[in-house]
Amino acid sequence: MLLSDTTSSEKVKLVEIKDKALKIHLLKLGIQEGDVVTVSHRVSHGPFILQHLSQEIALGSKNLSQIEVRHYSN
């Protein structure tokens, strides 16, 4: 499943970041494959706000289709 297919308040595990530049950018922010993030807010046809640990980042819709995720349950 792609990150673009998720809903607000959904907790997912990052399985694969397909775009190398995006992968490096997220790594600089402390986010990598295997991490669990929460989709804290989703703007219709716009960015997603992701929460990871104590930080929130916005990802544009172009990037959402480059990240493969799976549902995460404790």
Residue pairs with C-beta under 8 A, 6 or more apart in sequence:
1 68
1 69
1 70
1 71
2 64
2 65
2 67
2 68
2 69
3 12
3 39
3 48
3 59
3 64
3 65
3 67
3 68
3 69
4 61
4 64
4 65
6 12
6 39
6 42
6 48
6 69
7 39
7 42
8 39
8 40
8 41
8 42
9 38
9 39
9 40
10 38
10 39
10 71
11 36
11 37
11 38
11 39
11 71
11 72
11 73
12 36
12 37
12 38
12 39
12 69
12 70
12 71
12 72
13 34
13 35
13 36
13 69
13 70
13 71
13 72
14 31
14 32
14 33
14 34
14 35
14 36
14 37
14 67
14 68
14 69
15 33
15 68
15 69
15 70
16 33
16 67
16 68
17 23
17 26
17 32
17 33
17 66
17 67
17 68
18 66
18 67
18 68
19 63
19 66
22 63
22 66
22 67
23 32
23 33
26 32
29 55
29 57
30 52
30 53
30 55
31 37
31 50
31 52
31 57
35 52
36 52
36 72
37 50
37 51
37 52
38 50
38 51
38 52
39 48
39 49
39 50
40 49
40 50
40 51
40 56
41 48
41 49
42 48
42 49
43 49
45 61
46 60
46 61
47 58
47 59
47 60
47 61
48 58
48 59
48 61
48 64
49 56
49 57
49 58
50 56
50 57
50 58
50 59
59 67
